[in-house]
Amino acid sequence: MMHNSLLIRDLLKSANGNPLHRGRRDPHRLYKAGVEAVELEEGRIALRGSWSVSLAPGSKPGWAEAADDLRDGLSKLSVRIDATASNTVTLSVDEALPDGAFRRTARPHAVTIGAKDARGLWAGVVYTEREIAVRGSAVIDAGDIVKTPSWPVQISQAPFGSNYLVPDLSADYLSDDAFRMLAHFGANGMTIYGDWLLYVRNEKYPELSSPDYERNIATLRDAVDRAGKYGVKLYYVAVSPKFAEDHPLFVRRPGLKGARIAPGQSGTKIHNLCSSDAEALELHGETMASLFREVPELGGLILIIGGESYYHCFMRPDKTGLPAGTKTNCPRCAARKPEDVVGDLLRVTGEAVRAANPDVPVLAWPYSAFAWSGDPAQLELLRGMAPEVGLLTTIEKDQWYKKDGYSKQIWDYSVDYTGPADNTLRQAEVTRERGLRLFIKHETALGLEFIQFPYVPALQRLGEKWANVSGLRPDGVLQSWMFFGMWGSRAEELGWWTSWRPDVPQAEAIERMARRDFGAAAPVLIEAWRAMSEAVSRLPCIPTYFKGPEFIGPAHPLLFEPDEPVPELFHCYLYYLQELEETFSTTVSEVKHSLVLEKLPVAYWSSIVRPDEGRELVPLMLDEYEAAAACAARSYALVRDLPEPDDDAGRIALAEEKLLIEAVSRTMATMRHSYRFLRAKAEYADRGDPEAMRDMVAAASAELDNARAARAVWEKAPWLNIGLRVDGKYPDNLEMLDAKIAMLERGLAVRAEIAAGASPASEEQGGRYGD
């Protein structure tokens, strides 16, 4: 989950030259002009004639931006905007309302939207625009309404192509339009991420002071102020320093040296700050308190204290040579319970932040804390956690999910399992007993099964997860990690419906969105989403990060020979491996990793899938991939031949959705073909069975057809190209597809010659081939 901002700065600079990477995807782009001549139902008014949008006296920062947005949105919804019109929409300040709420008063010739803060005002503007868009007519409910969200805080990742890594949060990397996009989908928070050393100025520990401290703080303050105009707060996921054992700080203050971290690619011996050392704890508190004093409008602090980010001596220690059961190599921390050590770190941090700004949440996130905690739900930690600290926990993680014929380990975010996990329910109960804040983390648009897509078009499945999140009645939601970037999709819009229209069931919300965006074709799209929901429900496991057919889809090559090297093209730099490297190290940008799955991952499957008695693992897995691919193919078949709508917005919406459904469908086909191929390849290597070779050829032939057809999809949808990602340096999908197609054509041609009794091609003609 970790990345290094210094390593991707150049990527972001080059990517921001591409319109896809500016976070400027217009949230109004799919609005359609409504029909003015409608028969009004009782209790509704039509915005007929010309209307002005103006600000009442005493408006606050953000009011002008909201007015501009409303003018733009209404004009695309058939409302004529004229600054001199007598019909008026007025944005006003209403100090009597709670934070984040809005009041709308609608009369035949005058509409007022009032709020106490920008968060509430934007909610009122977006509510009004969505109300009109869903009705397909410039009609709103008459009278007075007051609305508050289901939870006060809803945090998203940054929009696609916008940066989220500190300190690069200037408008060049993170535009105001990114915040506007968030506001349109009900998100009033956004995560930023990175090393807290960038915000250190400390006379006692000059070795830690950032030479760019003033600039970094000023950039952060500016980003916070710009986001605030759109009702958005920035929530900082802080990453602690990791230093080489001979770092000047450790030389001068050896007591600050904590656990030696498990070695990464560089092999450098690195240590975190000791989490039992009083000076180290004081340093954490001073740093975070200073940050919230310097940037008081910062939204909050998120501390991942499980397996990454906010380091302590139990997080990722090198256990080489340690006795069994020993949880750290730090002698001071090893003498204590992990829950006490981590609890002290959280207490010091929480008290310091609360002293600087008593209103902001400090959230402990025990992501993968099972590695050190005494119980799988970290209940002992929660029962002793300081009251200044709240809990952020996942809706689905670390659950054995019982399915038909087997159980599947949900070791990370899943688009299949919708929760809530047993551990989550236990944690929620303890937070309620103690009166702690509870925030729920989930993925609103995807899962680790597919992180290369902007969203998985399985709306019913995603709606079910939102319903389960809502059922926990959280104080806040973190609706996405930083895997793709917020796209402004119907998947993300479900979060708005769940928070602002809890009276509308998920199925009805899906239907309303479909009718708004696809008109008469809506029933077909709903059925296609249902088929895709069934497809993801048949995925038998969560794959490993950034590898294999799940990630690169139809570009994933099939290698006939057991020792055939993976071509250089199919390698990349994986920046999340920075987790095991020294802070600001460049090692992970110097070592490439293969994206290709070369063998059937039986050992991995065995660790995360438990077949029922009488079921064999490999046939079970292949049967499930077959079923998933068939359901996805049915989803695509439903939409493939839909005619183009007459209007531009409809054409854009349908074209994008068809491309996405086809991309996911063809990716699932690649998964099916690849795993069939790899099983047959293993069987042929073991026994030289001609039937296994025929199975390899059949799978490769089917995949060749799939890859050829897939090329047009990635050509028409550049936003699907992993070469545009900014969380690593990846190859271009089209280049990989072309190379893969050529490889398959050569390989199949040679096998055809062998089957016909001819001599195999020479190395120059077709490469190396065996029997």
Residue pairs with C-beta under 8 A, 6 or more apart in sequence:
1 304
1 308
1 309
1 367
1 481
1 482
1 576
1 579
2 239
2 308
2 309
2 575
2 576
2 578
2 579
3 165
3 193
3 194
3 482
3 575
3 576
3 578
3 727
4 165
4 194
4 195
4 575
4 578
4 584
4 585
4 588
5 165
5 166
5 167
5 168
5 194
5 195
6 584
6 586
7 575
7 578
7 586
7 588
7 589
8 165
8 575
8 726
8 727
8 728
9 168
11 726
11 729
12 21
12 163
12 168
12 173
12 726
13 172
15 21
15 161
15 724
15 726
16 22
16 161
16 172
16 173
18 161
18 724
20 160
20 161
20 718
20 719
20 724
21 160
21 161
21 162
21 724
21 726
22 161
22 162
22 175
22 177
23 158
23 159
23 160
23 161
23 162
23 174
23 175
23 177
23 178
23 181
23 485
24 175
24 177
24 178
25 159
25 160
25 181
25 487
25 488
27 180
27 181
27 184
27 185
27 488
28 72
28 73
28 76
28 129
29 649
29 652
30 516
30 517
30 649
30 652
30 653
31 73
31 76
31 77
31 129
31 133
31 649
32 76
32 77
32 133
32 136
32 516
32 647
32 649
32 650
33 76
33 77
33 78
33 647
34 77
34 78
34 132
34 135
34 136
34 137
34 138
34 139
35 78
35 136
35 137
36 46
36 48
36 78
36 137
36 138
38 46
38 137
38 139
40 46
40 139
43 141
43 142
43 143
44 139
44 140
44 141
44 142
45 106
45 107
45 108
45 139
45 140
45 142
46 137
46 138
46 139
47 74
47 79
47 87
47 111
47 132
47 138
47 139
47 140
48 138
49 80
49 85
49 87
50 80
50 81
50 82
50 85
50 87
51 74
51 79
51 80
51 81
51 82
51 85
51 87
51 88
51 89
52 81
52 82
52 83
52 84
52 85
52 86
52 87
52 88
52 89
53 67
53 70
53 71
53 74
53 81
53 88
53 89
53 90
53 91
54 67
54 83
54 88
54 89
54 90
54 91
55 63
55 64
55 67
55 90
55 91
55 92
56 90
56 91
56 92
56 93
56 112
58 93
59 91
59 92
59 93
60 93
60 117
60 118
61 118
61 225
61 228
61 229
62 118
62 121
62 122
62 228
62 229
62 230
62 231
63 91
63 93
63 118
63 121
65 176
65 180
65 229
65 230
66 91
66 118
66 121
66 122
66 125
67 91
69 122
69 125
69 180
70 89
70 91
70 125
70 128
70 129
71 81
73 125
73 129
74 81
74 89
74 129
74 132
74 138
75 81
77 129
77 132
77 133
77 138
78 137
78 138
79 132
79 138
86 109
87 109
87 110
88 109
88 110
88 111
89 110
89 111
89 112
89 113
90 110
90 111
90 112
90 113
91 112
91 113
91 114
91 121
91 125
92 112
92 113
92 114
93 114
93 115
93 116
94 103
94 114
94 115
94 116
95 116
96 116
97 103
97 114
97 115
97 116
97 120
97 146
98 116
98 120
98 148
99 116
99 117
99 119
99 120
99 152
100 117
100 119
100 120
100 123
100 148
100 149
100 152
100 188
100 231
101 115
101 116
101 120
101 123
101 146
101 147
101 148
101 149
102 113
102 114
102 115
102 120
102 121
102 123
102 124
102 127
102 146
102 147
103 112
103 113
103 114
103 115
103 124
103 144
103 145
103 146
104 111
104 112
104 113
104 114
104 124
104 127
104 128
104 140
104 144
104 145
104 147
105 111
105 112
105 114
105 143
105 144
106 140
106 141
106 142
106 143
106 144
107 142
108 142
111 128
111 140
113 121
113 124
113 125
113 128
114 121
114 124
115 121
115 123
115 124
117 231
118 228
118 229
118 230
118 231
119 188
119 231
119 232
120 231
121 231
122 183
122 188
122 230
122 231
123 147
123 149
123 183
123 186
123 188
123 231
123 500
124 147
126 183
126 184
126 186
126 496
127 147
127 500
128 140
130 496
131 140
131 141
132 138
132 139
132 140
133 516
134 512
134 513
134 515
134 516
136 515
136 516
147 500
149 186
149 499
149 500
150 470
150 498
150 499
150 500
150 502
151 473
151 474
151 475
151 476
151 477
151 499
152 475
152 476
153 188
153 189
153 233
153 299
153 300
153 361
153 439
153 475
153 476
153 477
154 186
154 187
154 188
154 189
154 476
154 477
154 479
154 495
154 499
155 187
155 188
155 189
155 190
155 191
155 235
155 299
155 439
155 476
155 477
155 478
155 479
156 182
156 185
156 187
156 189
156 190
156 191
156 444
156 479
156 480
156 486
156 492
157 164
157 190
157 191
157 480
157 481
157 482
157 483
157 484
157 485
157 486
158 164
158 174
158 178
158 190
158 191
158 482
158 485
158 486
159 177
159 178
159 181
159 182
159 485
159 486
159 487
159 488
160 454
160 484
160 485
160 486
160 487
160 719
161 485
161 724
161 726
162 173
162 174
162 175
162 178
162 485
163 169
163 173
163 174
163 726
164 174
164 190
164 191
164 192
164 193
164 482
165 192
165 193
165 194
166 192
166 193
166 194
166 195
166 198
166 199
166 216
166 220
166 236
167 194
167 198
167 212
167 215
167 216
167 219
167 220
168 174
168 219
169 192
169 219
169 220
169 222
169 223
169 234
170 219
170 222
170 223
171 226
174 223
176 226
176 229
176 230
178 190
179 190
179 226
179 227
179 229
179 230
179 232
180 230
181 486
181 488
182 188
182 190
182 230
182 232
182 486
183 230
183 231
183 232
184 488
185 486
185 488
185 492
185 493
185 495
185 496
186 495
186 496
186 499
186 500
187 232
187 479
187 486
187 495
188 231
188 232
188 233
189 232
189 233
189 234
189 235
189 299
189 300
189 476
190 227
190 232
190 233
190 234
190 235
191 234
191 235
191 236
191 237
191 302
191 478
191 481
191 482
192 223
192 234
192 235
192 236
192 237
193 236
193 237
193 239
193 482
194 237
194 238
194 239
195 239
195 240
195 241
195 583
195 584
196 238
196 239
196 240
196 241
196 287
196 288
196 291
197 208
197 210
197 241
197 583
197 584
198 210
198 212
198 213
198 216
199 210
199 213
199 216
199 217
199 220
199 287
199 290
199 291
199 294
200 208
200 209
200 210
200 213
200 287
201 209
201 210
201 213
201 290
202 208
202 209
202 283
202 286
202 287
205 249
205 253
205 283
207 247
207 248
207 249
207 252
208 241
208 249
208 283
210 216
217 294
217 295
220 234
220 295
220 298
221 294
221 295
223 234
224 233
224 234
224 295
224 297
224 298
225 297
227 233
227 234
228 297
233 297
233 298
233 299
233 300
234 298
234 299
235 298
235 299
235 300
235 301
235 302
235 478
236 291
236 298
236 299
236 300
236 301
236 302
237 302
237 303
237 304
237 309
238 288
238 301
238 302
238 303
238 309
238 310
239 309
239 310
239 583
240 272
240 273
240 284
240 309
240 310
240 311
241 272
241 273
241 311
241 583
242 261
242 270
242 271
242 272
242 311
242 581
242 582
242 583
243 249
243 250
243 270
243 271
243 582
243 583
244 268
244 269
244 270
244 271
244 582
245 257
245 260
245 269
245 270
245 271
249 256
250 256
250 257
250 271
253 279
255 274
255 277
255 279
256 273
256 274
256 277
256 279
256 280
256 283
257 271
257 273
257 274
258 271
258 272
258 273
258 274
258 275
258 276
258 277
258 280
258 311
258 312
258 313
258 330
258 333
259 271
259 272
259 274
259 313
259 314
259 315
259 317
259 318
259 328
259 329
259 330
259 333
260 269
260 270
260 271
260 317
260 318
260 329
261 270
261 271
261 272
261 315
261 316
261 317
261 318
261 580
262 316
262 317
262 318
262 319
262 580
263 269
263 318
263 580
264 270
264 577
264 579
264 580
264 581
264 587
264 588
265 577
265 580
265 581
265 587
265 588
265 591
266 581
266 582
266 585
266 587
268 581
268 582
268 585
268 587
270 580
270 581
270 582
272 311
272 312
272 313
272 315
273 280
273 283
273 284
273 311
274 280
274 313
274 330
274 332
274 333
275 281
275 311
275 312
275 313
275 314
275 330
275 333
275 341
275 342
275 344
275 345
276 313
276 330
276 332
276 333
276 336
276 341
276 344
277 332
281 344
281 345
281 348
282 348
284 345
284 348
284 349
284 352
285 348
285 349
285 351
285 352
286 352
288 301
288 349
288 352
288 353
288 356
289 352
289 353
289 355
289 356
290 356
291 298
292 298
292 301
292 353
292 356
292 357
292 360
293 356
293 357
296 356
296 357
298 357
298 360
299 360
299 361
300 360
300 361
300 362
300 363
301 349
301 353
301 360
301 361
301 362
301 363
302 363
302 365
302 392
302 478
303 309
303 310
303 346
303 349
303 362
303 363
303 364
303 365
304 310
304 365
304 367
305 312
305 315
305 342
305 345
305 346
305 364
305 365
305 366
305 369
306 315
306 365
306 366
306 367
306 368
306 369
306 370
306 371
307 315
307 316
307 367
307 368
307 369
307 371
308 315
308 316
308 367
308 368
308 579
310 345
312 333
312 341
312 342
312 345
313 328
313 330
313 332
313 333
313 334
313 341
314 327
314 328
314 333
314 338
314 341
314 342
314 371
314 372
315 371
315 372
316 579
316 580
317 327
317 328
317 329
317 330
318 329
319 326
319 329
322 329
326 334
327 334
327 338
327 372
328 334
328 338
328 372
333 341
337 374
338 372
338 373
338 374
339 373
339 374
339 378
339 380
339 381
339 384
340 384
342 372
342 381
343 381
343 384
343 385
343 386
346 362
346 364
346 385
346 386
346 389
347 385
347 386
347 388
347 389
349 362
349 389
350 362
350 386
350 388
350 389
351 386
351 388
353 360
353 362
353 388
354 360
354 362
354 388
361 390
361 437
361 439
361 475
361 476
362 388
362 389
362 390
363 389
363 390
363 391
363 392
363 437
363 439
364 381
364 385
364 389
364 390
364 391
364 392
365 391
365 392
365 393
365 441
366 373
366 378
366 381
366 391
366 393
367 394
367 397
369 378
369 381
370 376
370 398
373 380
373 381
374 380
376 398
376 423
377 422
377 423
377 426
377 427
378 427
379 426
379 427
379 430
382 391
382 427
382 430
382 431
382 434
382 436
383 430
383 434
385 391
385 434
385 436
387 434
387 435
387 436
389 436
390 431
390 436
390 437
390 438
390 439
390 475
391 427
391 431
391 436
391 437
391 438
391 439
392 439
392 440
392 441
392 478
393 423
393 424
393 427
393 428
393 438
393 439
393 440
393 441
394 413
394 419
394 421
394 424
394 440
394 441
394 442
395 418
395 419
395 420
395 421
395 424
395 440
395 441
395 442
395 465
395 468
395 469
395 472
396 410
396 413
396 414
396 417
396 418
396 419
396 420
396 421
396 424
396 442
396 465
397 410
397 411
397 412
397 413
397 421
397 423
397 424
398 410
398 411
398 421
398 423
399 409
399 410
399 417
399 419
399 421
399 422
399 423
400 407
400 408
400 409
400 410
400 610
401 407
401 408
401 409
401 410
401 414
401 416
401 417
403 540
405 611
405 612
405 615
405 620
406 540
406 609
406 610
406 611
406 612
406 615
406 620
407 609
407 610
408 416
408 417
408 540
408 541
408 542
408 608
408 609
409 541
409 542
409 607
409 608
409 609
410 416
410 417
410 421
410 542
411 542
411 608
412 448
412 542
413 442
413 443
413 446
413 447
413 448
413 481
414 447
414 448
414 449
414 542
415 443
415 446
415 447
415 449
415 450
415 456
415 458
415 461
415 462
415 536
415 539
416 447
416 449
416 461
416 536
416 537
416 539
418 461
418 464
418 465
418 468
419 442
419 465
419 468
419 469
420 428
420 468
420 471
420 472
424 440
424 472
427 438
428 438
428 472
430 436
431 437
431 438
432 438
437 475
437 476
438 472
438 474
438 475
439 474
439 475
439 476
439 477
439 478
440 469
440 472
440 474
440 476
440 477
440 478
441 477
441 478
441 481
442 465
442 469
442 477
442 478
442 479
443 479
443 480
443 481
443 483
444 462
444 465
444 466
444 479
444 480
444 491
444 492
444 494
444 495
445 454
445 455
445 456
445 462
445 480
445 484
445 487
445 489
445 491
445 492
446 453
446 454
446 455
446 456
446 483
446 484
446 491
447 456
447 536
447 542
448 542
448 543
448 545
449 456
449 536
449 539
449 542
449 543
449 550
450 456
450 550
450 664
450 667
451 483
451 484
451 546
451 551
452 484
452 551
452 552
452 553
452 720
452 722
452 725
453 484
453 660
453 663
453 664
453 720
454 484
454 485
454 487
454 489
454 660
454 719
455 462
455 487
455 489
455 490
455 491
455 492
455 660
456 462
456 491
456 532
456 536
456 664
457 491
457 528
457 529
457 532
457 635
457 657
457 660
457 661
457 664
458 529
458 532
458 533
458 535
458 536
459 490
459 491
459 494
459 510
459 526
459 529
459 533
460 506
460 507
460 510
460 529
460 530
460 533
461 532
461 533
461 536
461 537
462 491
462 494
463 494
463 506
463 507
463 509
463 510
464 506
466 494
466 495
466 497
466 498
466 506
467 498
467 506
469 477
469 498
470 498
470 502
477 495
477 499
479 492
479 495
480 486
482 727
483 727
484 725
486 492
490 510
490 513
490 514
490 517
493 513
494 506
494 509
494 510
497 504
497 506
497 509
498 506
498 509
501 509
504 512
510 526
510 529
511 522
511 526
514 522
514 523
514 525
514 526
515 522
517 649
517 650
517 653
518 524
518 525
518 645
518 650
518 653
518 654
518 657
519 645
519 650
521 642
521 645
521 654
524 638
524 639
524 642
525 639
525 657
527 638
528 635
528 636
528 638
528 639
528 661
529 635
531 631
531 632
531 634
531 635
531 638
532 631
532 632
532 635
532 661
532 664
534 631
535 628
535 629
535 630
535 631
535 632
535 635
535 664
535 668
536 628
538 624
538 625
538 627
538 628
538 631
539 624
539 625
539 628
540 605
540 609
540 620
540 621
540 624
540 625
541 605
541 608
541 609
541 621
542 608
543 550
543 551
544 601
544 604
545 574
545 576
546 572
546 574
546 576
546 593
546 595
546 728
547 593
547 594
547 595
547 596
547 597
548 556
548 595
548 596
548 597
548 601
548 674
549 556
549 597
549 667
549 670
549 671
549 674
549 675
550 667
550 671
551 595
551 722
552 570
552 595
552 722
552 733
552 736
553 663
553 666
553 667
553 670
553 710
553 733
554 666
554 667
554 669
554 670
554 703
554 706
554 707
554 710
554 711
554 714
554 737
554 740
555 707
555 710
555 714
555 733
555 736
555 737
555 740
556 595
556 596
556 597
556 670
556 674
556 740
557 566
557 567
557 570
557 596
557 736
557 739
557 740
557 743
557 744
558 673
558 674
558 677
558 699
558 700
558 703
558 740
558 743
558 744
558 747
559 566
559 596
559 598
559 743
560 681
560 696
560 700
560 747
560 751
560 769
560 770
561 768
561 769
561 770
562 681
562 685
562 770
564 767
564 768
566 594
566 596
566 598
567 739
567 743
568 592
569 731
569 735
569 736
569 739
570 594
570 595
570 596
570 731
570 736
570 739
571 592
571 593
571 594
571 595
571 731
572 592
572 593
572 595
572 728
572 729
572 730
572 731
573 588
573 589
573 590
573 591
573 592
573 593
573 728
573 729
574 588
574 593
574 728
575 588
575 589
575 727
575 728
575 729
576 727
576 728
577 588
577 593
578 585
578 588
581 587
581 588
589 729
595 730
595 731
597 674
597 678
598 678
599 678
599 681
599 682
600 618
600 675
600 678
600 679
600 681
600 682
602 617
602 618
605 617
605 618
605 621
606 617
609 617
609 620
609 621
611 617
611 620
618 679
621 675
622 672
622 675
622 676
622 679
625 668
625 671
625 672
625 675
626 672
628 668
628 671
628 672
629 665
629 668
629 669
629 671
629 672
632 664
632 665
632 668
632 669
633 665
633 668
633 669
635 661
635 664
635 665
636 658
636 661
636 662
636 665
639 654
639 657
639 658
639 661
640 658
640 662
642 654
642 658
644 650
644 651
644 654
644 655
645 651
645 653
645 654
655 716
656 717
659 713
659 716
659 717
659 720
660 717
660 720
662 710
662 713
663 710
663 713
663 714
663 717
663 720
666 706
666 709
666 710
666 713
669 702
669 703
669 706
670 703
670 706
670 707
670 710
673 699
673 700
673 702
673 703
673 706
674 699
674 703
676 695
676 698
676 699
677 695
677 696
677 699
677 700
677 703
679 695
680 692
680 693
680 695
680 696
680 699
681 692
681 696
683 689
683 692
683 695
684 692
684 693
684 696
688 771
693 751
696 751
697 748
697 751
700 744
700 747
700 748
701 748
703 744
704 741
704 744
704 745
704 748
707 737
707 740
707 741
707 744
708 741
710 737
711 734
711 737
711 738
711 741
713 720
714 720
714 721
714 733
714 734
714 737
715 734
718 724
720 733
721 732
721 733
721 734
722 730
722 731
722 733
723 730
723 731
723 732
723 733
746 761
746 765
746 766
746 767
747 766
747 767
747 769
749 761
749 766
750 760
750 761
750 766
750 767
750 769
753 759
753 760
753 761
754 760
754 769
760 766
760 769
761 767
761 769
